[in-house]
Amino acid sequence: MRRFWLWAPLVAFLIFFGVVASGLIKPDDQLHPSKMIGKPLPQFALPAVATGHSALAKADFSGKPRLLNIFASWCVPCIAEAGVLAGMARQGVEIEGVAIRDRPADVDRFLKANGDPYRAIGSDVDSSIQLAIGSSGVPETFVIDGHGIIRHQHIGAVTPGDVPELMAKLAEAGRS
């Protein structure tokens, strides 16, 4: 019996470690979709944040469907998706950007190093627009129809495998 008590702390630790490790390896679904899907973009007017780009406002989202990409120069997954977004822009997809808590010089360096798929980039220094549209992090990409209605939200970096779905959502948004 005494031998059991000697090994009990180690066994308890291993059980605890196993539970924690399983949660880290395969966490519960932590995605929180925006409650703004199906609703119009809130009113906003963001100043330009990057050299050669115009400011961004809600009024810019009329006419045809486009993507609204929430990103930051300090965001590693944003670097990973930059090339994919640039490829979509070369295919004619219009992409507007919102830089979160960023400085102009940092955004310029990010665009120079990773490509520039954006027509306009607004500066959201306090994340007010990000929160208003229901974005919980960076990167996130929204499909906005030609009437300024949020039609779809893609949480996380856009990968080559996500492009067909985003293209289909853009086409759907064009029919609404």
N, C-alpha and C positions, 0 to 999 in steps of 0.2 A: 504494500500500500504506500509505503514511503517513496518508492521509486515512481509511482504515479504522480505524486505531488511535485517531484523534481522536474518532471517533463510537462506538467500541466501548463505552466506559463508559455513554454515554447509552442505547444499545440494551440493555445489560445491566440498567440501572436500570428501563427501561420493561418489560422482561420480568418482572423481579422484582415491580414494582408491579402488573402484570396478574395475576400468580399470587396475590398477597396480596389484591387487590381481589376476585377471583373467590371466594376463600374467605370473605370478609366478606359478600359479596352473597348467596351461596348456600352456607351452611355445611353440613357433613355433619350427619346426624341426631344431635342431642345429647340426645335424650330417654332417660331411664333409668327404665323402669317399676319399680315397687316389687316386690320379691320376696315381699312380704307379701300379695299378692293371693291370695285363697282361704284365708287364715289368719285366726285371730282377732286382734282388736286386742290389743296388749299391755296389761298392767295399768297403769293410771295414775290419778292424781287431781291435777288442776290447780286452783289457786286461781282465783277469779273475777278478771277484769281490768277489767271495765267496770261502770259504775254501772247498777244495775237488772238485772244479769245474774247468774245463779248460777254456781257453780264447775262444772267439767266432769270427769267420771270415766268410766272404761270401763263402769261399771254403768248409765250413762245410755243406753247403746246396746242396749236390748232392747225388744222389742215390735214395732215396725214399722221399715221401712227409712228411712234418713235420709242426709243429706249431712254430711260432715265437711270443713269448709273451712279450709285452712291459709292464714293471711293475716298481714299486718303493716300498721300505719298508715303506714309509710314506703315502702311498695311501690306504685309507680305503676300497674302492671297490676291490683293489687287495687282501686284506685279505679275503674278501667274496668269491672271485673266486678261491683261492688257493686250497681248498679242491676239487673243481670240476676238476681243472687241474690235481691234484694228482690222481683222479679217472681215468681220461683219460690216464694218464701215465701208470697206472696199467693195462689198457686194451691194452697196446703196442704202444700208440701214442708217438712219439718222440717230445719233446718240448724243444726248446732252449729259453733262456731268455735274455732280455736286461734290465739291471737295470738303470733307469734314475736318474741322479743327486743324487747318493747314495754313501754311504761309506761302505767299506767291513764289518765292525763290525755290522752295521745296517742291511745289507742284511743277514748276518749269523744269527742274532737274528730273523729276519722275517722268514727265512726258518725253523729254529728250532721251532718256535711257530706255524707256519701255514702249514708246510709240504713242501716237496721239489720235485716238479715234473720235474725239469730241468736236461738235460744232460750236458749243458754248460751254463754259464751266463757271458755275457760281460758287461763291465762298460762303459756306455755312459754318462760321467760326464757333457758334454756340450750339450746333446740332438742332436748332429749332425746326428747320424744315424736315430734316431727317426724322425727327420724332413726330412731327405733324402728319407725315405720310405713313407712319407705322413701321419705319425701318428700325431694326433693333441692333444693327451693326454694319460693318463694312467687310467685304463689298456686298451690295445688294443691287439688283437691277429690276426695274419696273417697266412693264409695257403700258404705255399711255396712248389711248386712241386719239383720233383727230379732233375730238371735242374736249380733251383734257381730262378724260375719265381714266382712272387706274384700272386696268384690265387683268394684270397678272403681276406676281411678285416672284422673283427668283432669289432665293436666299443663298449667299455664299458666292464663291468665284464661279464665273461662267467658264465652262470647259468646252472643248470641241464637241463632246457628247451632248451638251445642252443646247447647241446651236439649232438643231432641227426643231426642238420644242419652242424655242424663242421665236424662230421664224414663223412657225405655225400660229403662235399667239399674236404676232404682229399682223399676219394675214387675217386672222379672226377679227382683230381690232379694227382693221380696215373695212370690214363689212358691217361694223356696228354704227 
